[in-house]
């Protein structure tokens, strides 16, 4: 047997230079990865966006202290696995070590003091790894590289590459009796990771005599639902919802200075965004009731068979708090008088959710037979004691969702550089869905009306206790950022809905330009990769390659 030596590749770990206008320090001072097939030309992974971020520390006053890294080195550890060792920026005495077997999944960073036997053993390997200068995506970077096999490199590249449509497949045999059966024949879109999705085909049936059995040639165009961005301007935190044969749209109305809750009604999702579609005012300023400002992030939810709108609103003194209101029996969504009086969400003992901060962005989720509310909470905003916004969760009962049934539990704080970037320290806007035994909860970090806004992801098993922090796994990188889809900056504060075709869709807001702060709405399909995990950044062009849309087939009319 002749053994052939596999050609080698190289993997580079590096940091980037900060650029406040388009790539600030919270992003730049993280570990990035690039690869080379010739040892000279390097190509960025993950779109040249960071892959490993140092976790912030919590001060004695419960504030976020951001942390950054520098001088990353790739190592083969004594266990045979790989490690990335990086200095904590601005510190002499500490380093971080990430361990991995595949450069896709990483164990939580190990904070190491640069002293003692463990450090000396590790440093004996790391000190011989030189820092090198390379050009990546036109930028000079400093880092360290390691030789790996080409097959291993290919797997790493696949892990950090965006999924895209590569092929369209049709059934080998298409037998039909009439035009209805042909119209129902779908195509299978195949993606770069091996995942698939079924697509509608608009068949050209001209020339087919369905009354005469035989073999016919037919052409068609594969179709995929596509929503132009932006759909609306000046609307943040969009929610799309089906109810009794109609579609409805809720959002924070930036065009009205975030005053009032407005809803749209249409016969289709597309109809919600057609010119002239009416906005119906459901809740306006009411000084007597304390509804004066920050009418934020309204969401529709069916709880215990009844329809609610969850939202935040504040009084004369700024300070939004979570509220909900219920649709009356036989009420119409677009009629103001069809809604009961809003009530503030309270703890299980009837006391406020908070007396020393703000609460907002409340959402409802039912999983494993249990109902939950999740929301964002923040103290000291605008002061040196600003805690940053944090995600909390608690159990509720369906018959009284305005009163928590359990104690609030802290789920997540903005510890990574993509969450606490450029002084913005947010974990907010949670929204979730359940699929194949797992709970997926997205949330937003960064600045809500800036290009730095991103989506993070929390994942748990459906039957787990979702109020147990250990039930959740937090993504190490954002699942949607301004590097995800060209021309969309600061995507975030999303919601999910299932469209008329049974596809899971994501609605979100983003800006049209890097420097813009005008929130605009977008929609796209949520794809599921070959491992069954959700993909939120599949642009319309990568969902369905325009060059593959035209198809032809032979059909047998029986």
C-alpha positions as CSV (number, residue, x, y, z in Angstrom):
1,X,0.0,0.0,0.0
2,X,1.3,3.4,-0.9
3,X,0.8,6.2,1.6
4,X,0.2,9.6,0.3
5,X,1.1,12.6,2.5
6,X,-1.7,15.1,2.7
7,X,-0.8,18.6,1.7
8,X,-0.7,21.1,4.6
9,X,-2.5,24.3,5.4
10,X,-2.1,26.9,8.1
11,X,-4.5,28.4,10.7
12,X,-3.8,31.9,12.0
13,X,-5.0,33.4,15.2
14,X,-4.8,37.2,15.5
15,X,-6.4,40.4,16.7
16,X,-7.4,43.4,14.6
17,X,-6.9,47.2,15.0
18,X,-9.8,49.1,16.5
19,X,-11.7,51.5,14.3
20,X,-14.4,53.4,16.3
21,X,-16.5,54.1,13.2
22,X,-16.8,50.6,11.9
23,X,-15.1,48.1,14.1
24,X,-14.6,49.2,17.7
25,X,-12.4,47.9,20.5
26,X,-14.9,45.4,21.9
27,X,-14.8,43.6,18.5
28,X,-11.2,44.2,17.4
29,X,-9.5,43.0,20.6
30,X,-10.8,39.5,20.4
31,X,-9.4,36.3,18.8
32,X,-9.9,36.1,15.0
33,X,-9.1,33.2,12.8
34,X,-7.9,33.0,9.2
35,X,-6.5,30.1,7.0
36,X,-4.0,29.7,4.3
37,X,-3.4,27.0,1.7
38,X,0.0,28.2,0.7
39,X,1.4,29.8,3.8
40,X,1.3,33.3,2.3
41,X,-2.2,34.4,1.4
42,X,-4.6,34.3,4.4
43,X,-8.4,34.4,4.2
44,X,-10.5,35.4,7.2
45,X,-13.0,33.0,8.8
46,X,-16.3,34.2,10.3
47,X,-16.2,37.2,7.9
48,X,-13.2,38.7,9.8
49,X,-15.4,39.1,12.8
50,X,-14.1,37.9,16.2
51,X,-14.5,34.3,17.3
52,X,-13.3,34.3,20.9
53,X,-14.0,37.1,23.4
54,X,-12.8,37.7,26.9
55,X,-15.6,37.8,29.4
56,X,-16.1,41.1,31.3
57,X,-15.6,41.2,35.1
58,X,-18.3,42.3,37.5
59,X,-17.2,45.1,39.8
60,X,-17.9,45.4,43.5
61,X,-20.7,47.9,42.6
62,X,-22.2,45.3,40.2
63,X,-21.1,47.1,37.0
64,X,-19.6,45.7,33.9
65,X,-15.8,46.0,33.4
66,X,-15.0,45.0,29.8
67,X,-12.0,42.8,29.1
68,X,-10.0,42.4,25.9
69,X,-7.2,40.1,24.6
70,X,-4.0,40.5,22.6
71,X,-1.1,38.3,21.4
72,X,-3.1,35.1,20.7
73,X,-1.1,31.9,20.2
74,X,-2.3,28.6,18.8
75,X,-0.9,25.5,20.7
76,X,-1.1,21.8,20.7
77,X,-1.8,20.9,24.3
78,X,-0.4,18.0,26.3
79,X,-3.8,16.3,26.0
80,X,-3.4,16.3,22.2
81,X,-6.2,18.8,21.8
82,X,-5.7,22.4,20.7
83,X,-5.5,25.6,22.7
84,X,-5.6,29.3,22.0
85,X,-3.7,31.3,24.6
86,X,-4.1,35.1,24.7
87,X,-2.9,37.8,27.1
88,X,-5.6,39.9,28.8
89,X,-5.0,43.3,27.3
90,X,-3.5,45.9,29.6
91,X,-2.5,43.3,32.2
92,X,0.8,41.8,33.0
93,X,-0.3,38.9,35.2
94,X,-3.2,37.1,33.5
95,X,-3.9,35.2,30.3
96,X,-6.9,33.3,28.9
97,X,-6.8,29.7,27.5
98,X,-9.5,28.3,25.2
99,X,-9.4,24.6,24.5
100,X,-10.9,22.9,21.5
101,X,-10.8,19.8,19.4
102,X,-12.2,21.3,16.2
103,X,-11.9,25.1,16.3
104,X,-15.7,25.2,16.1
105,X,-16.7,24.4,19.7
106,X,-14.5,25.8,22.5
107,X,-14.5,25.1,26.2
108,X,-15.1,28.2,28.4
109,X,-12.0,30.3,28.7
110,X,-9.7,29.4,31.6
111,X,-8.3,32.5,33.4
112,X,-4.7,31.8,34.3
113,X,-2.2,33.6,36.5
114,X,1.2,33.9,34.8
115,X,2.9,32.1,37.6
116,X,3.1,28.6,39.1
117,X,3.8,25.1,37.6
118,X,0.7,25.0,35.4
119,X,1.6,28.3,33.7
120,X,5.3,27.4,33.3
121,X,4.4,24.1,31.6
122,X,2.0,25.9,29.2
123,X,4.3,28.8,28.6
124,X,7.1,26.4,27.7
125,X,5.1,25.7,24.6
126,X,3.7,29.1,24.0
127,X,7.0,31.1,24.2
128,X,8.3,29.4,21.1
129,X,5.3,30.3,19.0
130,X,6.3,33.5,17.2
131,X,4.1,36.5,16.5
132,X,3.9,37.0,12.8
133,X,2.7,39.8,10.5
134,X,0.2,38.9,7.8
135,X,-2.2,40.6,5.5
136,X,-5.8,39.5,6.1
137,X,-8.7,41.1,4.1
138,X,-6.3,43.9,3.2
139,X,-5.3,44.7,6.8
140,X,-2.0,44.0,8.4
141,X,-2.4,41.9,11.5
142,X,-0.2,40.3,14.1
143,X,-0.8,36.7,15.3
144,X,0.5,33.2,15.4
145,X,-0.1,30.3,13.0
146,X,-0.1,26.5,13.1
147,X,0.3,23.9,10.4
148,X,-2.7,21.7,10.0
149,X,-3.9,19.2,7.4
150,X,-5.9,20.4,4.4
151,X,-8.8,18.2,5.3
152,X,-8.9,19.6,8.9
153,X,-8.7,23.1,7.5
154,X,-11.6,22.4,5.1
155,X,-13.7,21.3,8.1
156,X,-12.8,24.5,10.0
157,X,-13.6,26.6,7.0
158,X,-17.0,24.9,6.6
159,X,-17.7,25.5,10.3
160,X,-17.2,29.3,10.1
161,X,-18.6,29.9,6.6
162,X,-22.1,31.1,5.8
163,X,-24.5,28.5,4.5
164,X,-25.5,29.1,0.9
165,X,-27.6,27.3,-1.8
166,X,-25.5,25.1,-4.1
167,X,-28.0,22.9,-5.9
168,X,-31.7,22.4,-6.9
169,X,-33.0,18.9,-7.1
170,X,-36.3,17.7,-8.6
171,X,-37.9,14.3,-8.2
172,X,-36.6,11.6,-10.6
173,X,-40.1,10.8,-11.7
174,X,-42.9,13.3,-11.9
175,X,-46.2,11.6,-12.5
176,X,-49.4,13.7,-12.4
177,X,-53.0,13.5,-13.4
178,X,-53.8,17.2,-13.6
179,X,-52.4,20.7,-13.2
180,X,-53.2,20.8,-9.4
181,X,-50.8,17.8,-8.9
182,X,-48.1,19.4,-10.9
183,X,-48.4,22.7,-9.1
184,X,-47.9,20.8,-5.8
185,X,-44.5,19.3,-7.0
186,X,-41.7,21.1,-5.1
187,X,-38.0,21.3,-5.6
188,X,-35.4,20.6,-3.0
189,X,-32.8,23.3,-2.4
190,X,-29.5,21.9,-1.2
191,X,-27.0,24.0,0.8
192,X,-23.3,24.1,1.3
193,X,-23.4,22.2,4.5
194,X,-25.6,19.4,3.2
195,X,-28.9,20.8,4.6
196,X,-32.0,21.1,2.5
197,X,-35.2,23.0,2.2
198,X,-38.3,22.5,0.0
199,X,-39.2,25.2,-2.4
200,X,-42.3,26.0,-4.5
201,X,-42.0,25.8,-8.3
202,X,-44.0,28.0,-10.6
203,X,-44.4,25.5,-13.5
204,X,-45.1,26.7,-17.1
205,X,-48.0,24.4,-18.0
206,X,-48.5,25.8,-21.5
207,X,-48.5,23.1,-24.1
208,X,-49.4,20.3,-21.6
209,X,-52.6,18.4,-22.5
210,X,-53.6,16.9,-19.1
211,X,-56.4,15.0,-20.9
212,X,-53.9,13.1,-23.0
213,X,-51.5,10.7,-21.2
214,X,-47.9,10.9,-22.3
215,X,-44.5,12.3,-21.5
216,X,-44.1,16.1,-21.6
217,X,-41.2,18.5,-21.2
218,X,-41.9,21.2,-18.7
219,X,-40.0,24.2,-17.4
220,X,-40.4,26.2,-14.2
221,X,-39.0,28.7,-11.8
222,X,-38.1,27.8,-8.3
223,X,-39.5,30.4,-5.8
224,X,-38.6,31.5,-2.4
225,X,-40.3,34.1,-0.3
226,X,-38.3,37.3,-0.4
227,X,-38.8,40.5,1.5
228,X,-37.0,43.6,0.5
229,X,-35.1,45.5,3.2
230,X,-36.2,47.9,4.5
231,X,-39.9,47.1,4.7
232,X,-40.8,50.1,6.9
233,X,-38.6,52.9,8.2
234,X,-38.8,54.2,11.8
235,X,-40.2,51.1,13.4
236,X,-38.2,49.1,15.9
237,X,-38.8,45.7,17.6
238,X,-41.2,44.3,14.9
239,X,-43.7,41.6,15.7
240,X,-45.8,39.8,13.0
241,X,-48.7,37.6,14.2
242,X,-51.6,35.6,12.6
243,X,-55.0,35.7,14.3
244,X,-58.4,34.5,13.0
245,X,-57.5,34.6,9.3
246,X,-55.7,38.0,9.4
247,X,-52.1,39.1,9.9
248,X,-51.0,41.8,12.3
249,X,-48.0,44.0,12.9
250,X,-46.8,45.6,16.1
251,X,-43.6,47.7,16.6
252,X,-42.1,50.5,18.6
253,X,-43.1,53.6,16.7
254,X,-40.0,55.8,16.4
255,X,-41.8,58.0,14.0
256,X,-44.1,59.0,16.8
257,X,-41.2,59.4,19.3
258,X,-42.1,56.0,20.8
259,X,-45.5,57.3,21.9
260,X,-48.5,55.0,21.6
261,X,-49.1,51.4,20.6
262,X,-50.1,51.0,16.9
263,X,-51.2,47.9,15.1
264,X,-51.6,47.1,11.4
265,X,-54.0,44.5,9.9
266,X,-53.8,42.8,6.5
267,X,-54.8,39.6,4.6
268,X,-51.1,38.6,4.1
269,X,-47.7,39.3,5.6
270,X,-46.8,41.3,2.5
271,X,-50.0,43.4,2.9
272,X,-48.8,44.7,6.2
273,X,-46.2,46.7,4.4
274,X,-48.1,48.0,1.4
275,X,-48.4,51.7,1.0
276,X,-51.5,53.0,2.6
277,X,-51.9,50.2,5.2
278,X,-53.5,51.8,8.2
279,X,-52.0,52.1,11.6
280,X,-54.6,51.6,14.3
281,X,-53.9,53.3,17.7
282,X,-54.6,50.9,20.6
283,X,-53.0,52.8,23.5
284,X,-52.2,56.5,23.7
285,X,-50.9,58.9,26.3
286,X,-52.9,58.8,29.5
287,X,-51.4,61.0,32.3
288,X,-53.9,59.8,34.8
289,X,-52.9,56.2,34.4
290,X,-49.2,57.0,34.1
291,X,-48.9,56.1,30.4
292,X,-46.8,59.0,29.1
293,X,-43.6,57.9,27.4
294,X,-41.5,54.9,26.2
295,X,-44.2,52.8,24.7
296,X,-41.7,50.1,23.9
297,X,-41.5,46.7,22.3
298,X,-45.1,45.5,22.1
299,X,-45.6,41.8,21.5
300,X,-48.6,39.6,20.8
301,X,-48.8,36.3,22.8
302,X,-51.5,33.7,23.2
303,X,-51.5,32.7,26.9
304,X,-53.9,30.1,28.2
305,X,-56.0,30.6,25.0
306,X,-56.3,34.3,25.4
307,X,-54.6,37.0,23.4
308,X,-52.3,39.6,25.2
309,X,-50.1,42.4,24.2
310,X,-46.9,42.6,26.4
311,X,-45.2,46.0,26.4
312,X,-43.3,48.5,28.4
313,X,-44.4,52.1,29.2
314,X,-43.2,54.8,31.5
315,X,-44.7,57.8,33.4
316,X,-43.8,61.4,33.8
317,X,-40.5,60.4,35.4
318,X,-38.6,58.4,32.9
319,X,-38.6,54.7,33.7
320,X,-40.3,52.1,31.6
321,X,-41.9,49.1,33.3
322,X,-43.4,45.9,31.9
323,X,-47.2,45.8,31.3
324,X,-49.7,43.7,29.5
325,X,-53.3,44.0,28.3
326,X,-55.8,41.3,27.3
327,X,-58.1,41.2,24.3
328,X,-61.8,41.1,25.4
329,X,-64.0,38.2,24.5
330,X,-65.0,38.5,20.9
331,X,-62.9,41.7,20.6
332,X,-61.2,42.8,17.4
333,X,-57.5,43.4,17.6
334,X,-57.6,46.8,15.7
335,X,-60.4,48.3,17.9
336,X,-59.1,50.2,20.9
337,X,-62.1,49.5,23.0
338,X,-61.6,45.7,22.5
339,X,-58.7,45.7,24.9
340,X,-58.9,45.5,28.7
341,X,-57.1,48.1,30.8
342,X,-53.3,47.5,30.9
343,X,-51.9,46.1,34.1
344,X,-48.3,46.2,35.4
345,X,-46.6,42.8,35.7
346,X,-45.7,42.1,39.3
347,X,-43.9,39.5,41.4
348,X,-45.7,36.6,42.9
349,X,-46.2,38.5,46.2
350,X,-47.8,41.4,44.3
351,X,-44.8,43.8,44.6
352,X,-43.3,45.5,41.6
353,X,-40.7,43.7,39.4
354,X,-38.3,46.4,40.5
355,X,-38.2,49.6,42.6
356,X,-34.7,50.6,41.7
357,X,-34.5,50.2,37.9
358,X,-36.3,49.7,34.6
359,X,-38.0,46.6,33.1
360,X,-38.8,46.2,29.5
361,X,-38.9,43.8,26.5
362,X,-41.0,41.2,28.2
363,X,-41.7,38.0,26.2
364,X,-43.7,34.8,26.8
365,X,-42.5,31.3,26.2
366,X,-44.1,27.9,26.9
367,X,-41.8,24.8,26.9
368,X,-42.0,21.4,28.5
369,X,-45.5,22.1,29.7
370,X,-44.4,25.2,31.7
371,X,-45.0,28.9,31.0
372,X,-42.3,31.5,31.4
373,X,-41.8,35.2,31.1
374,X,-38.4,36.6,30.2
375,X,-37.5,40.3,30.2
376,X,-34.7,42.9,30.5
377,X,-33.8,44.7,33.8
378,X,-31.4,47.5,34.3
379,X,-30.3,49.7,37.2
380,X,-28.4,53.0,37.3
381,X,-28.7,53.8,33.6
382,X,-26.9,57.0,32.8
383,X,-24.9,56.9,36.0
384,X,-21.5,55.5,37.0
385,X,-23.4,52.6,38.7
386,X,-25.1,51.5,35.5
387,X,-25.4,47.7,35.7
388,X,-26.1,47.3,32.0
389,X,-29.3,45.6,30.9
390,X,-29.7,41.9,32.0
391,X,-32.0,39.1,31.0
392,X,-34.2,37.6,33.7
393,X,-36.7,34.7,33.5
394,X,-39.5,33.4,35.8
395,X,-42.3,30.9,35.8
396,X,-45.9,32.2,35.3
397,X,-49.3,30.6,35.4
398,X,-51.5,30.8,32.2
399,X,-54.6,32.0,34.1
400,X,-52.7,35.0,35.6
401,X,-49.6,35.8,33.5
402,X,-49.4,39.3,35.0
403,X,-48.2,37.8,38.3
404,X,-45.0,35.8,38.4
405,X,-45.3,32.3,39.8
406,X,-41.7,32.0,40.8
407,X,-38.7,34.2,41.7
408,X,-36.9,36.0,38.8
409,X,-33.6,34.4,37.8
410,X,-30.7,36.1,36.1
411,X,-30.0,34.4,32.8
412,X,-27.4,36.6,31.0
413,X,-25.4,39.7,31.3
414,X,-23.5,41.5,28.5
415,X,-20.1,40.1,29.3
416,X,-18.7,39.6,25.8
417,X,-17.2,42.5,23.7
418,X,-19.9,42.2,21.1
419,X,-22.5,42.8,23.9
420,X,-20.8,45.6,25.8
421,X,-19.2,47.3,22.8
422,X,-18.3,51.0,22.8
423,X,-19.9,51.7,26.2
424,X,-23.2,50.1,25.3
425,X,-24.0,47.3,27.7
426,X,-27.1,45.6,26.7
427,X,-28.8,42.2,27.0
428,X,-32.4,42.9,25.9
429,X,-35.2,41.9,23.5
430,X,-35.5,38.2,24.3
431,X,-37.8,36.1,22.0
432,X,-37.9,32.3,21.6
433,X,-39.2,29.3,19.9
434,X,-39.2,25.5,20.5
435,X,-38.1,23.0,17.9
436,X,-37.1,19.3,17.9
437,X,-36.8,19.2,21.7
438,X,-34.8,22.4,22.1
439,X,-35.6,25.9,23.2
440,X,-33.9,28.7,21.3
441,X,-34.0,32.2,22.7
442,X,-32.5,35.1,20.8
443,X,-31.7,38.4,22.5
444,X,-30.0,41.6,21.5
445,X,-26.7,43.2,22.6
446,X,-24.9,46.4,21.7
447,X,-26.7,49.7,20.8
448,X,-30.4,49.4,19.7
449,X,-30.1,52.0,17.0
450,X,-26.5,51.6,16.0
451,X,-24.5,49.3,13.7
452,X,-23.1,47.5,16.7
453,X,-26.5,45.9,17.6
454,X,-26.4,42.1,17.3
455,X,-28.4,39.0,18.1
456,X,-27.1,36.5,20.6
457,X,-28.5,33.0,21.3
458,X,-29.4,31.0,24.4
459,X,-30.2,27.3,23.9
460,X,-31.7,24.8,26.3
461,X,-33.5,21.4,26.3
462,X,-37.2,21.8,26.1
463,X,-37.9,19.6,29.2
464,X,-35.2,21.4,31.3
465,X,-36.0,23.8,34.1
466,X,-35.6,27.1,32.2
467,X,-35.2,29.0,35.5
468,X,-32.0,27.0,36.2
469,X,-29.0,29.0,34.7
470,X,-27.1,25.7,34.1
471,X,-29.9,24.6,31.7
472,X,-28.8,27.2,29.1
473,X,-25.9,27.5,26.7
474,X,-24.9,30.9,25.4
475,X,-23.4,31.5,22.0
476,X,-19.8,32.6,22.0
477,X,-20.4,34.8,18.9
478,X,-23.5,36.7,17.7
479,X,-25.8,34.8,15.4
480,X,-26.6,38.0,13.5
481,X,-24.4,41.1,13.2
482,X,-23.6,43.9,10.7
483,X,-21.2,41.5,9.1
484,X,-24.0,39.0,8.4
485,X,-26.0,40.4,5.5
486,X,-24.7,43.1,3.2
487,X,-26.5,46.4,3.6
488,X,-28.1,45.7,6.9
489,X,-26.4,47.3,9.9
490,X,-27.2,46.6,13.5
491,X,-29.7,43.8,13.1
492,X,-31.5,43.0,16.4
493,X,-34.6,42.9,18.6
494,X,-36.3,40.2,16.6
495,X,-39.4,38.1,16.9
496,X,-40.4,34.8,15.2
497,X,-43.5,33.7,13.3
498,X,-44.6,30.8,11.1
499,X,-45.8,32.0,7.7
500,X,-48.6,30.7,5.4
501,X,-46.2,28.1,4.0
502,X,-45.3,26.7,7.4
503,X,-41.8,28.3,7.3
504,X,-40.3,29.8,10.5
505,X,-39.5,33.4,9.8
506,X,-37.6,36.1,11.7
507,X,-38.6,39.7,11.9
508,X,-36.0,42.2,13.0
509,X,-34.9,45.8,12.8
510,X,-31.7,47.2,11.4
511,X,-30.3,50.3,9.8
512,X,-29.7,50.9,6.0
513,X,-26.3,52.6,6.5
514,X,-23.3,52.3,8.8
515,X,-23.8,55.8,10.3
516,X,-27.7,55.7,10.4
517,X,-29.7,55.5,13.6
518,X,-33.1,55.1,11.8
519,X,-34.5,51.6,12.7
520,X,-36.0,49.8,9.8
521,X,-37.8,46.4,9.5
522,X,-36.8,43.3,7.8
523,X,-37.9,39.6,7.4
524,X,-36.2,36.5,6.3
525,X,-36.6,32.7,6.6
526,X,-34.9,30.9,9.5
527,X,-32.9,28.0,8.0
528,X,-31.9,24.8,9.9
529,X,-28.4,23.5,9.2
530,X,-27.3,20.0,8.7
531,X,-27.1,19.5,12.5
532,X,-30.6,20.9,12.9
533,X,-29.4,24.2,14.4
534,X,-31.1,27.5,13.4
535,X,-29.4,29.8,10.9
536,X,-30.6,33.4,11.1
537,X,-28.3,35.1,8.5
538,X,-29.4,33.4,5.3
539,X,-30.0,36.3,2.9
540,X,-32.4,35.8,0.1
541,X,-29.6,35.3,-2.4
542,X,-27.9,32.6,-0.3
543,X,-31.3,31.0,0.4
544,X,-32.0,30.6,-3.3
545,X,-29.2,31.2,-5.8
546,X,-30.8,33.2,-8.7
547,X,-28.6,31.3,-11.1
548,X,-30.3,28.0,-10.1
549,X,-33.9,29.1,-10.2
550,X,-34.7,28.1,-13.8
551,X,-35.4,24.3,-13.9
552,X,-36.8,21.8,-16.4
553,X,-38.2,18.3,-16.1
554,X,-40.0,15.5,-17.8
555,X,-43.4,14.7,-16.5
556,X,-45.7,11.8,-17.2
557,X,-49.3,12.6,-17.4
558,X,-51.3,9.5,-16.4
